[in-house]
Amino acid sequence: MTNEANDTPAPVEPSTPEVSEATATPDVSIPSIPSIPAEPVTPSTATATATKPATAGGWFWGTGRRKASVARVRVRPGDGTFVVNNKPMDTFFTEERDHKDLLHVLESTRTSGQVEIQVNVRGGGYTGQAGAILLGLGRALLNYDNSLEPILRDHGFLTRDPRRVERKKPGQPGARKRFQFSKR
């Protein structure tokens, strides 16, 4: 099996198994799935894409927490009113940054003026309450319309802020503050 001229092994032809027509697999074509045209989600079709069913009155709920504050947010299709503890949002929050933060959620999801929002919030201060409403509003909008999840996630409206007040340490006046050191 070696070639005498250059002492290299002779090439071996690969053997191919004989395939009969009875054992051959026939061409099977997979039927194509007809494409369904995607229609844009509007408040009228939002109930069809909701992750949780609406409660009585057509409300979609979301709960938000921040620091010591807890906010219960309700959303339904409506005229764009934003009520916090039975007061308009502009009256309840006096800081412009709180107004912008809360309205940024609606502007990002393009639901400004299309949904009615009612909020009950307790505990903490104004900053904590605004943060709790922000998270609760994001969760309520997610229940209202499931297709808004990528926008809400990208902007961080579904992420809870875990920061809390650091505890006071024993033998010290505060969490980080120390009594004045006296060498003598």
FITI-480036 format. One record per residue (C-alpha): residue number from 1; residue in one letter; z, y, x. Coordinates in nm, 2 decimals. Last residue first. Layout:
% FITI-480036
+-----+----+--------+--------+--------+
!   i ! aa !      Z !      Y !      X !
+-----+----+--------+--------+--------+
! NUM !  a !      Z !      Y !      X !
...
+-----+----+--------+--------+--------+
% end
This chain:
% FITI-480036
+-----+----+--------+--------+--------+
!   i ! aa !      Z !      Y !      X !
+-----+----+--------+--------+--------+
! 184 !  r !   7.72 !   6.60 !  -0.59 !
! 183 !  k !   7.36 !   6.48 !  -0.61 !
! 182 !  s !   7.31 !   6.60 !  -0.96 !
! 181 !  f !   7.01 !   6.46 !  -1.16 !
! 180 !  q !   6.92 !   6.64 !  -1.48 !
! 179 !  f !   6.91 !   6.40 !  -1.77 !
! 178 !  r !   6.59 !   6.21 !  -1.81 !
! 177 !  k !   6.30 !   6.25 !  -2.06 !
! 176 !  r !   6.07 !   5.96 !  -2.10 !
! 175 !  a !   6.17 !   5.81 !  -2.43 !
! 174 !  g !   6.44 !   6.06 !  -2.50 !
! 173 !  p !   6.79 !   6.18 !  -2.40 !
! 172 !  q !   6.86 !   5.90 !  -2.16 !
! 171 !  g !   7.14 !   5.64 !  -2.14 !
! 170 !  p !   6.96 !   5.39 !  -2.36 !
! 169 !  k !   6.58 !   5.45 !  -2.39 !
! 168 !  k !   6.42 !   5.62 !  -2.69 !
! 167 !  r !   6.14 !   5.42 !  -2.84 !
! 166 !  e !   5.77 !   5.51 !  -2.79 !
! 165 !  v !   5.60 !   5.65 !  -3.10 !
! 164 !  r !   5.31 !   5.44 !  -3.21 !
! 163 !  r !   4.96 !   5.37 !  -3.09 !
! 162 !  p !   4.78 !   5.08 !  -3.26 !
! 161 !  d !   4.48 !   5.28 !  -3.39 !
! 160 !  r !   4.32 !   5.05 !  -3.64 !
! 159 !  t !   3.95 !   4.99 !  -3.60 !
! 158 !  l !   3.72 !   4.99 !  -3.91 !
! 157 !  f !   3.61 !   5.36 !  -3.87 !
! 156 !  g !   3.52 !   5.31 !  -3.51 !
! 155 !  h !   3.18 !   5.48 !  -3.53 !
! 154 !  d !   2.98 !   5.17 !  -3.44 !
! 153 !  r !   3.19 !   4.96 !  -3.68 !
! 152 !  l !   3.14 !   5.19 !  -3.98 !
! 151 !  i !   2.76 !   5.21 !  -3.91 !
! 150 !  p !   2.73 !   4.83 !  -3.87 !
! 149 !  e !   2.94 !   4.77 !  -4.18 !
! 148 !  l !   2.75 !   4.99 !  -4.42 !
! 147 !  s !   2.55 !   4.70 !  -4.56 !
! 146 !  n !   2.86 !   4.56 !  -4.73 !
! 145 !  d !   2.87 !   4.84 !  -4.98 !
! 144 !  y !   3.19 !   4.92 !  -5.18 !
! 143 !  n !   3.41 !   4.68 !  -4.99 !
! 142 !  l !   3.29 !   4.84 !  -4.66 !
! 141 !  l !   3.35 !   5.18 !  -4.82 !
! 140 !  a !   3.71 !   5.08 !  -4.90 !
! 139 !  r !   3.76 !   4.96 !  -4.54 !
! 138 !  g !   3.63 !   5.29 !  -4.39 !
! 137 !  l !   3.83 !   5.50 !  -4.64 !
! 136 !  g !   4.15 !   5.31 !  -4.55 !
! 135 !  l !   4.09 !   5.36 !  -4.18 !
! 134 !  l !   4.03 !   5.74 !  -4.22 !
! 133 !  i !   4.32 !   5.77 !  -4.48 !
! 132 !  a !   4.56 !   5.62 !  -4.22 !
! 131 !  g !   4.43 !   5.86 !  -3.96 !
! 130 !  a !   4.48 !   6.16 !  -4.19 !
! 129 !  q !   4.83 !   6.04 !  -4.28 !
! 128 !  g !   4.92 !   6.00 !  -3.91 !
! 127 !  t !   4.80 !   6.35 !  -3.83 !
! 126 !  y !   4.98 !   6.50 !  -4.13 !
! 125 !  g !   5.31 !   6.34 !  -4.07 !
! 124 !  g !   5.46 !   6.00 !  -4.13 !
! 123 !  g !   5.51 !   5.82 !  -4.47 !
! 122 !  r !   5.30 !   5.80 !  -4.78 !
! 121 !  v !   4.94 !   5.82 !  -4.89 !
! 120 !  n !   4.77 !   5.77 !  -5.23 !
! 119 !  v !   4.40 !   5.84 !  -5.21 !
! 118 !  q !   4.13 !   5.89 !  -5.47 !
! 117 !  i !   3.76 !   5.90 !  -5.37 !
! 116 !  e !   3.46 !   5.95 !  -5.59 !
! 115 !  v !   3.13 !   5.85 !  -5.43 !
! 114 !  q !   2.78 !   6.00 !  -5.42 !
! 113 !  g !   2.86 !   6.35 !  -5.28 !
! 112 !  s !   2.88 !   6.22 !  -4.92 !
! 111 !  t !   2.77 !   5.86 !  -4.91 !
! 110 !  r !   2.53 !   5.90 !  -4.62 !
! 109 !  t !   2.74 !   5.65 !  -4.41 !
! 108 !  s !   2.79 !   5.90 !  -4.12 !
! 107 !  e !   2.84 !   6.19 !  -4.36 !
! 106 !  l !   3.11 !   6.01 !  -4.56 !
! 105 !  v !   3.30 !   5.91 !  -4.25 !
! 104 !  h !   3.26 !   6.25 !  -4.10 !
! 103 !  l !   3.42 !   6.40 !  -4.41 !
! 102 !  l !   3.76 !   6.26 !  -4.32 !
! 101 !  d !   3.74 !   6.37 !  -3.96 !
! 100 !  k !   3.61 !   6.71 !  -4.04 !
!  99 !  h !   3.88 !   6.78 !  -4.30 !
!  98 !  d !   4.15 !   6.66 !  -4.06 !
!  97 !  r !   4.01 !   6.88 !  -3.78 !
!  96 !  e !   4.02 !   7.19 !  -4.01 !
!  95 !  e !   4.39 !   7.16 !  -4.06 !
!  94 !  t !   4.54 !   7.24 !  -4.40 !
!  93 !  f !   4.52 !   6.89 !  -4.55 !
!  92 !  f !   4.65 !   6.87 !  -4.91 !
!  91 !  t !   4.46 !   7.17 !  -5.04 !
!  90 !  d !   4.12 !   7.08 !  -4.89 !
!  89 !  m !   4.17 !   6.71 !  -5.00 !
!  88 !  p !   4.21 !   6.82 !  -5.36 !
!  87 !  k !   4.56 !   6.73 !  -5.49 !
!  86 !  n !   4.67 !   6.42 !  -5.69 !
!  85 !  n !   4.81 !   6.25 !  -5.38 !
!  84 !  v !   4.48 !   6.30 !  -5.20 !
!  83 !  v !   4.17 !   6.37 !  -5.42 !
!  82 !  f !   3.81 !   6.37 !  -5.29 !
!  81 !  t !   3.55 !   6.44 !  -5.55 !
!  80 !  g !   3.19 !   6.34 !  -5.47 !
!  79 !  d !   3.04 !   6.30 !  -5.82 !
!  78 !  g !   3.08 !   5.94 !  -5.88 !
!  77 !  p !   3.03 !   5.58 !  -5.76 !
!  76 !  r !   3.37 !   5.43 !  -5.69 !
!  75 !  v !   3.63 !   5.45 !  -5.40 !
!  74 !  r !   4.00 !   5.39 !  -5.39 !
!  73 !  v !   4.22 !   5.45 !  -5.08 !
!  72 !  r !   4.58 !   5.33 !  -5.03 !
!  71 !  a !   4.72 !   5.51 !  -4.73 !
!  70 !  v !   5.02 !   5.40 !  -4.52 !
!  69 !  s !   5.17 !   5.63 !  -4.26 !
!  68 !  a !   5.43 !   5.54 !  -3.99 !
!  67 !  k !   5.18 !   5.55 !  -3.70 !
!  66 !  r !   4.84 !   5.48 !  -3.87 !
!  65 !  r !   4.77 !   5.25 !  -4.16 !
!  64 !  g !   4.48 !   5.21 !  -4.39 !
!  63 !  t !   4.43 !   5.01 !  -4.71 !
!  62 !  g !   4.09 !   4.98 !  -4.89 !
!  61 !  w !   4.01 !   4.94 !  -5.26 !
!  60 !  f !   3.69 !   4.95 !  -5.46 !
!  59 !  w !   3.72 !   5.10 !  -5.80 !
!  58 !  g !   3.50 !   5.01 !  -6.10 !
!  57 !  g !   3.75 !   5.10 !  -6.37 !
!  56 !  a !   3.92 !   4.77 !  -6.35 !
!  55 !  t !   3.88 !   4.63 !  -6.00 !
!  54 !  a !   3.56 !   4.60 !  -5.82 !
!  53 !  p !   3.46 !   4.27 !  -5.67 !
!  52 !  k !   3.50 !   4.21 !  -5.30 !
!  51 !  t !   3.21 !   4.20 !  -5.05 !
!  50 !  a !   3.00 !   4.44 !  -5.25 !
!  49 !  t !   2.62 !   4.40 !  -5.22 !
!  48 !  a !   2.55 !   4.39 !  -5.60 !
!  47 !  t !   2.80 !   4.67 !  -5.66 !
!  46 !  a !   2.60 !   4.89 !  -5.43 !
!  45 !  t !   2.29 !   4.88 !  -5.64 !
!  44 !  s !   2.36 !   5.20 !  -5.84 !
!  43 !  p !   2.51 !   5.36 !  -5.53 !
!  42 !  t !   2.19 !   5.31 !  -5.34 !
!  41 !  v !   2.10 !   5.03 !  -5.10 !
!  40 !  p !   1.74 !   5.05 !  -4.98 !
!  39 !  e !   1.51 !   4.77 !  -5.09 !
!  38 !  a !   1.43 !   4.49 !  -4.86 !
!  37 !  p !   1.11 !   4.31 !  -4.96 !
!  36 !  i !   1.17 !   3.93 !  -4.99 !
!  35 !  s !   0.96 !   3.73 !  -4.75 !
!  34 !  p !   0.82 !   3.40 !  -4.87 !
!  33 !  i !   0.95 !   3.11 !  -4.66 !
!  32 !  s !   0.67 !   2.93 !  -4.48 !
!  31 !  p !   0.62 !   2.57 !  -4.54 !
!  30 !  i !   0.68 !   2.36 !  -4.24 !
!  29 !  s !   0.37 !   2.17 !  -4.13 !
!  28 !  v !   0.41 !   1.81 !  -4.03 !
!  27 !  d !   0.14 !   1.67 !  -3.81 !
!  26 !  p !   0.17 !   1.29 !  -3.82 !
!  25 !  t !   0.38 !   1.11 !  -3.57 !
!  24 !  a !   0.20 !   0.83 !  -3.39 !
!  23 !  t !   0.34 !   0.48 !  -3.45 !
!  22 !  a !   0.06 !   0.36 !  -3.67 !
!  21 !  e !  -0.21 !   0.53 !  -3.47 !
!  20 !  s !  -0.12 !   0.32 !  -3.17 !
!  19 !  v !   0.01 !   0.47 !  -2.86 !
!  18 !  e !  -0.05 !   0.29 !  -2.53 !
!  17 !  p !   0.20 !   0.38 !  -2.27 !
!  16 !  t !   0.07 !   0.58 !  -1.98 !
!  15 !  s !   0.09 !   0.44 !  -1.63 !
!  14 !  p !   0.11 !   0.68 !  -1.35 !
!  13 !  e !  -0.14 !   0.62 !  -1.08 !
!  12 !  v !   0.02 !   0.55 !  -0.75 !
!  11 !  p !  -0.10 !   0.74 !  -0.45 !
!  10 !  a !  -0.13 !   0.54 !  -0.13 !
!   9 !  p !   0.17 !   0.57 !   0.11 !
!   8 !  t !   0.10 !   0.76 !   0.42 !
!   7 !  d !   0.03 !   0.58 !   0.75 !
!   6 !  n !  -0.25 !   0.82 !   0.86 !
!   5 !  a !  -0.55 !   0.58 !   0.89 !
!   4 !  e !  -0.38 !   0.27 !   0.77 !
!   3 !  n !  -0.32 !   0.40 !   0.42 !
!   2 !  t !  -0.01 !   0.23 !   0.30 !
!   1 !  m !   0.00 !   0.00 !   0.00 !
+-----+----+--------+--------+--------+
% end
